[in-house]
């Protein structure tokens, strides 16, 4: 299992993706792995990582890596996750 520290969550350019900007705390993270997004104390939404981006020009080392999750066809799910305003939080990344 890997751990990713999310510094900021934002909409992608195409409005169908979310970008979790942050840094890798533990383990390797790659496209196709699953990000576990806590919704409540008991409930977790699992989403596949569509892509991993490196923002080389980003001055803040805390936001150099972006985990991109594609919500195409799932606008309600995206709205829920965006509404959680995930920031300054560690998320588990698993290889499922």
DSSP file (Angstrom, degrees, kcal/mol; ACC not computed):
  #  RESIDUE AA STRUCTURE BP1 BP2  ACC     N-H-->O    O-->H-N    N-H-->O    O-->H-N    TCO  KAPPA ALPHA  PHI   PSI    X-CA   Y-CA   Z-CA
    1    1 A X              0   0    0      0, 0.0     2,-0.3     0, 0.0    93,-0.2   0.000 360.0 360.0 360.0 140.5    0.0    0.0    0.0
    2    2 A X  E     -A   93   0A   0     91,-2.9    91,-2.9    25,-0.1     2,-0.4  -0.728 360.0-142.2-109.4 162.2    1.2    3.5   -0.8
    3    3 A X  E     -AB  92  26A   0     23,-2.1    22,-2.5    -2,-0.3    23,-1.8  -0.993  11.5-168.2-129.4 134.0    0.3    6.8    0.9
    4    4 A X  E     -AB  91  24A   0     87,-2.6    87,-3.0    -2,-0.4     2,-0.7  -0.982  14.9-143.1-123.3 128.0   -0.3   10.1   -0.8
    5    5 A X  E     -AB  90  23A   0     18,-2.8    18,-1.8    -2,-0.4     2,-0.6  -0.821  17.0-149.9 -92.2 114.2   -0.6   13.5    1.0
    6    6 A X  E     +AB  89  22A   0     83,-3.2    83,-1.6    -2,-0.7    82,-1.2  -0.732  22.3 173.0 -85.8 122.2   -3.2   15.6   -0.7
    7    7 A X  E    S+     0   0A   0     14,-3.0     2,-0.3    -2,-0.6    15,-0.2   0.778  70.3   1.6 -92.3 -35.0   -2.4   19.3   -0.4
    8    8 A X  E     - B   0  21A   0     13,-1.9    13,-2.8    79,-0.2     2,-0.4  -0.993  57.5-149.7-156.3 144.1   -5.2   20.5   -2.8
    9    9 A X  E     + B   0  20A   0     -2,-0.3     2,-0.3    11,-0.2    11,-0.2  -0.971  27.7 163.2-117.4 134.1   -8.0   19.1   -4.9
   10   10 A X  E     - B   0  19A   0      9,-2.0     9,-3.2    -2,-0.4     2,-0.2  -0.966  40.3 -92.9-145.8 162.2   -9.1   20.8   -8.1
   11   11 A X  E     - B   0  18A   0     -2,-0.3     7,-0.2     7,-0.2     2,-0.1  -0.485  42.8-121.1 -71.5 142.9  -11.1   20.2  -11.3
   12   12 A X    >   -     0   0    0      5,-3.4     3,-1.4    -2,-0.2     5,-0.1  -0.294  31.2 -98.5 -76.3 171.0   -9.2   19.1  -14.3
   13   13 A X  T 3  S+     0   0    0      1,-0.3    -1,-0.1     2,-0.1    -2,-0.1   0.811 122.8  52.9 -61.3 -31.9   -9.1   21.1  -17.5
   14   14 A X  T 3  S-     0   0    0      1,-0.1    -1,-0.3     0, 0.0    -3,-0.0   0.456 103.4-128.5 -87.5   0.3  -11.8   18.9  -19.1
   15   15 A X  S <  S+     0   0    0     -3,-1.4    -2,-0.1     2,-0.2    -1,-0.1   0.470  95.2  83.3  67.4   2.5  -14.2   19.3  -16.2
   16   16 A X  S    S+     0   0    0     56,-0.1    55,-3.5    57,-0.0     2,-0.3   0.386  83.7  63.2-110.1  -1.2  -14.6   15.4  -16.0
   17   17 A X  E     - C   0  70A   0     53,-0.2    -5,-3.4    54,-0.1     2,-0.4  -0.889  64.8-146.8-124.8 154.3  -11.5   14.8  -13.9
   18   18 A X  E     -BC  11  69A   0     51,-2.3    51,-2.5    -2,-0.3     2,-0.5  -0.943  12.5-149.9-114.8 143.2  -10.3   15.7  -10.4
   19   19 A X  E     -BC  10  68A   0     -9,-3.2    -9,-2.0    -2,-0.4     2,-0.9  -0.959   1.4-159.2-116.0 119.6   -6.6   16.4   -9.7
   20   20 A X  E     -BC   9  67A   0     47,-2.8    47,-2.4    -2,-0.5     2,-0.4  -0.863  17.0-161.0 -95.9 105.7   -5.3   15.6   -6.3
   21   21 A X  E     +BC   8  66A   0    -13,-2.8   -14,-3.0    -2,-0.9   -13,-1.9  -0.723  40.5  87.5 -91.4 135.0   -2.1   17.7   -6.0
   22   22 A X  E     -BC   6  65A   0     43,-2.8    43,-2.3    -2,-0.4     2,-0.3  -0.872  67.8 -70.2 178.1-143.5    0.3   16.7   -3.3
   23   23 A X  E     -B    5   0A   0    -18,-1.8   -18,-2.8    -2,-0.3     2,-0.5  -0.991  37.5-105.1-146.2 152.9    3.3   14.4   -2.7
   24   24 A X  E     +B    4   0A   0     -2,-0.3   -20,-0.2   -20,-0.2     3,-0.1  -0.652  30.7 179.2 -78.7 124.9    4.0   10.7   -2.3
   25   25 A X  E     +     0   0A   0    -22,-2.5     2,-0.3    -2,-0.5   -21,-0.2   0.820  66.9   6.7 -92.0 -39.4    4.6    9.8    1.3
   26   26 A X  E    S-B    3   0A   0    -23,-1.8   -23,-2.1     1,-0.1    -1,-0.3  -0.996 105.4  -3.1-151.3 137.7    5.2    6.1    1.0
   27   27 A X  S    S-     0   0    0     -2,-0.3     2,-0.2   -25,-0.2    -1,-0.1   0.213  85.6 -57.1  74.5 166.4    5.5    3.5   -1.8
   28   28 A X        -     0   0    0    -26,-0.1     2,-0.4    -4,-0.0   -26,-0.0  -0.587  46.4-161.4 -82.4 145.9    5.3    3.8   -5.6
   29   29 A X        +     0   0    0     -2,-0.2     2,-0.3     4,-0.0    -5,-0.0  -0.996  16.9 165.7-128.8 132.0    2.1    5.1   -7.2
   30   30 A X    >   -     0   0    0     -2,-0.4     3,-1.8    21,-0.0    19,-0.2  -0.933  43.5 -72.2-142.9 166.0    1.2    4.5  -10.8
   31   31 A X  T 3  S+     0   0    0     -2,-0.3    19,-0.2     1,-0.2     3,-0.1  -0.257 114.8  32.1 -53.7 138.0   -1.7    4.8  -13.3
   32   32 A X  T 3  S+     0   0    0     17,-2.8    -1,-0.2     1,-0.4    64,-0.2   0.218  88.6 120.0  95.2 -15.1   -4.3    2.1  -12.7
   33   33 A X    <   -     0   0    0     -3,-1.8    16,-3.2    62,-0.1     2,-0.5  -0.279  66.3-109.6 -74.5 171.0   -3.9    1.9   -8.9
   34   34 A X  E     -ED  48  94A   0     60,-3.4    60,-2.8    14,-0.2     2,-0.5  -0.898  19.9-152.0-112.0 129.3   -6.9    2.6   -6.7
   35   35 A X  E     -ED  47  93A   0     12,-3.1    12,-2.1    -2,-0.5     2,-0.7  -0.842  12.5-142.8 -97.3 132.1   -7.2    5.7   -4.5
   36   36 A X  E     -E   46   0A   0     56,-2.5     2,-0.7    -2,-0.5    56,-0.5  -0.857  15.4-167.9 -99.5 115.0   -9.3    5.3   -1.4
   37   37 A X  E     -E   45   0A   0      8,-3.4     8,-3.1    -2,-0.7     2,-0.3  -0.894  16.3-137.6-107.1 111.5  -11.3    8.5   -0.7
   38   38 A X  E     +E   44   0A   0     -2,-0.7     6,-0.2     6,-0.2     3,-0.1  -0.518  26.7 172.1 -71.6 127.6  -12.9    8.5    2.8
   39   39 A X  S    S-     0   0    0      4,-2.5     2,-0.2     1,-0.3     5,-0.2   0.805  70.6  -7.1 -99.8 -44.4  -16.5    9.9    2.7
   40   40 A X  S    S-     0   0    0      3,-1.5    -1,-0.3     1,-0.0     0, 0.0  -0.766  89.4 -81.9-135.9-175.9  -17.5    9.1    6.3
   41   41 A X  S    S+     0   0    0     -2,-0.2    -3,-0.0     1,-0.2     3,-0.0   0.850 131.0  24.6 -58.8 -35.1  -15.9    7.3    9.2
   42   42 A X  S    S+     0   0    0     -4,-0.0     2,-0.4     1,-0.0    -1,-0.2   0.726 110.3  77.6-102.5 -27.4  -17.1    4.0    7.7
   43   43 A X        -     0   0    0      2,-0.0    -4,-2.5    -5,-0.0    -3,-1.5  -0.709  50.8-178.6 -98.6 136.3  -17.5    4.6    4.0
   44   44 A X  E     -E   38   0A   0     -2,-0.4     2,-0.5    -6,-0.2    -6,-0.2  -0.998  17.4-146.3-130.9 131.7  -14.7    4.8    1.5
   45   45 A X  E     -E   37   0A   0     -8,-3.1    -8,-3.4    -2,-0.4     2,-0.5  -0.858  15.5-153.3 -95.1 129.1  -15.1    5.5   -2.3
   46   46 A X  E     +E   36   0A   0     -2,-0.5     2,-0.4   -10,-0.2   -10,-0.2  -0.912  18.2 174.8-107.2 125.4  -12.6    3.7   -4.4
   47   47 A X  E     -E   35   0A   0    -12,-2.1   -12,-3.1    -2,-0.5     2,-0.2  -0.980  30.5-116.8-131.0 141.2  -11.6    5.2   -7.7
   48   48 A X  E     -E   34   0A   0     -2,-0.4     2,-0.7   -14,-0.2    22,-0.5  -0.516  30.8-116.4 -73.9 140.8   -9.0    4.2  -10.3
   49   49 A X        -     0   0    0    -16,-3.2   -17,-2.8   -19,-0.2    20,-0.2  -0.708  25.2-167.3 -78.2 117.7   -6.1    6.6  -10.9
   50   50 A X        -     0   0    0     18,-2.5     2,-0.3    -2,-0.7    19,-0.2   0.860  66.3 -17.1 -74.0 -38.3   -6.5    7.6  -14.5
   51   51 A X  E     -F   68   0A   0     17,-1.4    17,-3.0    -3,-0.1     2,-0.5  -0.984  54.1-131.4-162.8 159.9   -3.0    9.2  -14.7
   52   52 A X  E     -F   67   0A   0     -2,-0.3     2,-0.3    15,-0.2    15,-0.2  -0.990  27.7-166.2-120.5 125.1   -0.2   10.5  -12.6
   53   53 A X  E     -F   66   0A   0     13,-3.1    13,-3.0    -2,-0.5     2,-0.5  -0.850  13.0-148.5-114.1 147.3    1.2   14.0  -13.5
   54   54 A X  E     -F   65   0A   0     -2,-0.3     2,-1.2    11,-0.2    11,-0.2  -0.969   5.9-156.1-114.1 121.3    4.4   15.7  -12.5
   55   55 A X    >   +     0   0    0      9,-3.8     3,-1.2    -2,-0.5     8,-0.1  -0.732  17.1 175.5 -98.0  86.4    4.2   19.5  -12.2
   56   56 A X  T 3  S+     0   0    0     -2,-1.2    -1,-0.2     1,-0.3     8,-0.1   0.802  76.3  52.8 -64.3 -31.6    7.8   20.4  -12.7
   57   57 A X  T 3  S+     0   0    0     -3,-0.1     2,-0.3     7,-0.1    -1,-0.3   0.543  80.1 114.5 -83.8  -6.0    7.3   24.1  -12.7
   58   58 A X    <   -     0   0    0     -3,-1.2     6,-0.1     1,-0.2     5,-0.0  -0.503  53.4-159.9 -66.7 123.2    5.3   24.0   -9.4
   59   59 A X  S    S+     0   0    0     -2,-0.3     2,-0.7     1,-0.1    -1,-0.2   0.802  72.8  79.0 -76.2 -29.5    7.4   25.9   -6.8
   60   60 A X    >   -     0   0    0      1,-0.2     3,-2.3     3,-0.1    -1,-0.1  -0.725  68.0-156.7 -84.7 112.3    5.7   24.3   -3.9
   61   61 A X  G >  S+     0   0    0     -2,-0.7     3,-1.0     1,-0.3     4,-0.2   0.728  90.9  68.3 -59.9 -21.6    7.2   20.8   -3.4
   62   62 A X  G 3  S+     0   0    0      1,-0.2   -55,-0.3     2,-0.1    -1,-0.3   0.589 106.6  38.7 -73.8 -10.5    3.9   19.8   -1.6
   63   63 A X  G <  S+     0   0    0     -3,-2.3    -1,-0.2   -56,-0.1    -2,-0.2   0.007  80.2 107.9-128.8  28.7    2.0   20.1   -4.9
   64   64 A X  S <  S+     0   0    0     -3,-1.0    -9,-3.8   -42,-0.3     2,-0.4   0.750  72.0  59.7 -80.8 -24.1    4.4   18.6   -7.5
   65   65 A X  E     -CF  22  54A   0    -43,-2.3   -43,-2.8   -11,-0.2     2,-0.5  -0.870  65.7-163.3-109.9 138.6    2.6   15.4   -8.1
   66   66 A X  E     -CF  21  53A   0    -13,-3.0   -13,-3.1    -2,-0.4     2,-0.6  -0.978   7.8-158.0-123.1 125.2   -1.0   15.1   -9.4
   67   67 A X  E     -CF  20  52A   0    -47,-2.4   -47,-2.8    -2,-0.5     2,-0.5  -0.899  18.9-154.0 -97.3 121.3   -3.2   12.0   -9.1
   68   68 A X  E     -CF  19  51A   0    -17,-3.0   -18,-2.5    -2,-0.6   -17,-1.4  -0.849  10.3-169.7-104.5 126.2   -5.9   12.3  -11.8
   69   69 A X  E     -C   18   0A   0    -51,-2.5   -51,-2.3    -2,-0.5     2,-0.5  -0.966  16.0-139.8-116.7 126.8   -9.2   10.6  -11.4
   70   70 A X  E     +C   17   0A   0    -22,-0.5   -53,-0.2    -2,-0.5   -22,-0.1  -0.759  21.3 176.8 -91.4 122.2  -11.6   10.4  -14.3
   71   71 A X    >   +     0   0    0    -55,-3.5     3,-2.8    -2,-0.5     7,-0.2   0.006  22.0 154.2-109.5  25.0  -15.3   10.9  -13.4
   72   72 A X  T 3  S+     0   0    0      1,-0.3    -2,-0.1   -56,-0.1   -56,-0.1  -0.379  77.5   8.9 -59.0 121.6  -16.6   10.7  -17.0
   73   73 A X  T 3  S+     0   0    0     -2,-0.2    -1,-0.3     1,-0.0     3,-0.1   0.435 115.8  85.3  85.1   0.4  -20.2    9.6  -16.8
   74   74 A X    <>  +     0   0    0     -3,-2.8     4,-2.2   -58,-0.1     5,-0.2  -0.395  41.5 148.9-127.5  55.5  -20.2    9.9  -13.0
   75   75 A X  H  > S+     0   0    0      1,-0.2     4,-2.2     2,-0.2     5,-0.1   0.842  74.3  53.1 -62.8 -33.2  -21.1   13.6  -12.4
   76   76 A X  H  > S+     0   0    0      2,-0.2     4,-2.1     1,-0.2    -1,-0.2   0.914 109.3  48.7 -67.6 -41.3  -22.8   12.9   -9.0
   77   77 A X  H  > S+     0   0    0      1,-0.2     4,-2.5     2,-0.2     5,-0.2   0.912 111.4  50.4 -62.7 -42.1  -19.8   11.0   -7.7
   78   78 A X  H  X S+     0   0    0     -4,-2.2     4,-2.9    -7,-0.2     5,-0.2   0.906 108.7  51.9 -63.3 -40.8  -17.5   13.8   -8.8
   79   79 A X  H  X S+     0   0    0     -4,-2.2     4,-2.1     2,-0.2    -1,-0.2   0.901 110.5  48.5 -62.7 -40.7  -19.7   16.4   -7.0
   80   80 A X  H  X S+     0   0    0     -4,-2.1     4,-0.8     2,-0.2    -2,-0.2   0.949 114.9  43.8 -63.4 -49.4  -19.6   14.3   -3.8
   81   81 A X  H >< S+     0   0    0     -4,-2.5     3,-0.7     1,-0.2     5,-0.5   0.906 114.5  49.3 -65.3 -42.1  -15.8   14.0   -3.8
   82   82 A X  H >< S+     0   0    0     -4,-2.9     3,-1.4     1,-0.2    -1,-0.2   0.879 106.7  57.5 -63.2 -37.3  -15.3   17.6   -4.8
   83   83 A X  H 3< S+     0   0    0     -4,-2.1    -1,-0.2     1,-0.3    -2,-0.2   0.704  93.4  67.3 -66.4 -20.3  -17.6   18.6   -2.0
   84   84 A X  T << S-     0   0    0     -4,-0.8    -1,-0.3    -3,-0.7     3,-0.2   0.706  92.8-149.0 -71.5 -18.7  -15.4   16.8    0.5
   85   85 A X    <   -     0   0    0     -3,-1.4     2,-0.4    -4,-0.4    -3,-0.1   0.939  13.8-154.0  49.5  57.2  -12.8   19.5   -0.2
   86   86 A X        +     0   0    0     -5,-0.5     2,-0.3   -78,-0.1    -1,-0.2  -0.481  32.8 144.2 -68.8 118.7   -9.9   17.0    0.4
   87   87 A X        +     0   0    0     -2,-0.4   -80,-0.2    -3,-0.2   -79,-0.2  -0.980  58.7  12.7-155.5 145.7   -6.8   19.0    1.5
   88   88 A X  S    S+     0   0    0    -82,-1.2     2,-0.3    -2,-0.3   -81,-0.2   0.921  96.7 125.0  50.7  49.9   -4.0   18.4    3.9
   89   89 A X  E     -A    6   0A   0    -83,-1.6   -83,-3.2    -3,-0.1     2,-0.5  -0.995  60.4-128.6-140.4 142.1   -5.0   14.7    4.2
   90   90 A X  E     -A    5   0A   0     -2,-0.3     2,-0.4   -85,-0.2   -85,-0.2  -0.790  26.3-166.2 -91.4 131.2   -3.2   11.4    3.6
   91   91 A X  E     -A    4   0A   0    -87,-3.0   -87,-2.6    -2,-0.5     2,-0.3  -0.926  18.4-123.2-118.1 143.1   -5.0    9.0    1.3
   92   92 A X  E     -A    3   0A   0    -56,-0.5   -56,-2.5    -2,-0.4     2,-0.5  -0.628  19.7-159.6 -82.3 140.9   -4.2    5.3    0.9
   93   93 A X  E     -AD   2  35A   0    -91,-2.9   -91,-2.9    -2,-0.3     2,-0.3  -0.989  13.5-175.4-122.0 123.4   -3.4    4.0   -2.6
   94   94 A X  E     - D   0  34A   0    -60,-2.8   -60,-3.4    -2,-0.5     2,-1.0  -0.840  29.9-124.4-121.3 157.4   -3.8    0.3   -3.2
   95   95 A X              0   0    0     -2,-0.3   -62,-0.1   -62,-0.2    -2,-0.0  -0.796 360.0 360.0-100.9  91.5   -3.0   -2.0   -6.2
   96   96 A X              0   0    0     -2,-1.0    -1,-0.2   -64,-0.2   -63,-0.1   0.381 360.0 360.0-109.2 360.0   -6.4   -3.7   -6.9
